[in-house]
Amino acid sequence: MRINRRAERGLTLIEIAIALLIAAVLFSAVVTGVGAITGSKAKAAAGELAGIIRSLYDTAALSGKTCRLVFEIPDAKSEGTARYHAECAASGVTTARNRDDALKEENRTREDQARFGDDRRNFTSSNSGGAPSLQELMAQEENRVEDAARFSSYTNEELAPRELPSSVSISVWTRQQKEPVHEGVAYLYFFPQGYTEKAQVYVRQGDNVWTLSLSPLTGKVAVVGEELEVPKS
């Protein structure tokens, strides 16, 4: 009686490798699906953002400078990811009361700079070796004021620029806005006197939403596992 040795030899290495590959793909799909259902990435991003907000609040209070958190939110139709980073001015400055119009203008400026480059004015004296004219003195003073109010990136390991996972989106509302910003640029300001703006930041993943509610007087952040309504003015 002949024995079928091929049937008895079991699986080959190639067959085992294929089986492991299939198992890995299925496991990855399950993990991704569970993450989307539970909103685990959004929850983690919300917790990290809450720590950044508190740290920047303390930085502004201790340094005597106005700081802000800059959110760069991509268009919903694009495949970009949301980013945010910290900036501080050279001194204490105030903000625009009408944030909606200010943000529209800022977005237009950013688009123009991306298209044409940042064409900044460079005033020099027309009289070589002579005293500057009144117009040049006024221009220099204007530049000095602008420099004091200009924000620059704040370099600190705790406040390093962050990028959210591709499956997580963000929107930002402050008390000087009518509606949350869902795309473009958004700002959250922190002032030297130890206060900030009333604000709510929404972090989303699928159907899961985490709301960061910021107290203006204490800088404390309450993280709530639902979408809170924008406060009525």
Secondary structure, DSSP 8 states (H G I E B T S, - for coil): ----HHHHS---HHHHHHHHHHHHHHHHHHHHHHHHHHTHHHHHHHHHHHHHHHHHHHHHHHHTS-EEEEEEE--TTS----EEEEEEESS-----S-HHHHHHHHHHHHHHHHHH---------SSTTS---HHHHHHHHHHHHHHHH-EEE---GGG--EE--TT-EEEEEETT-SS-B-SEEEEEEEETTTEE--EEEEEEETTEEEEEEE-TTT--EEEESS-------
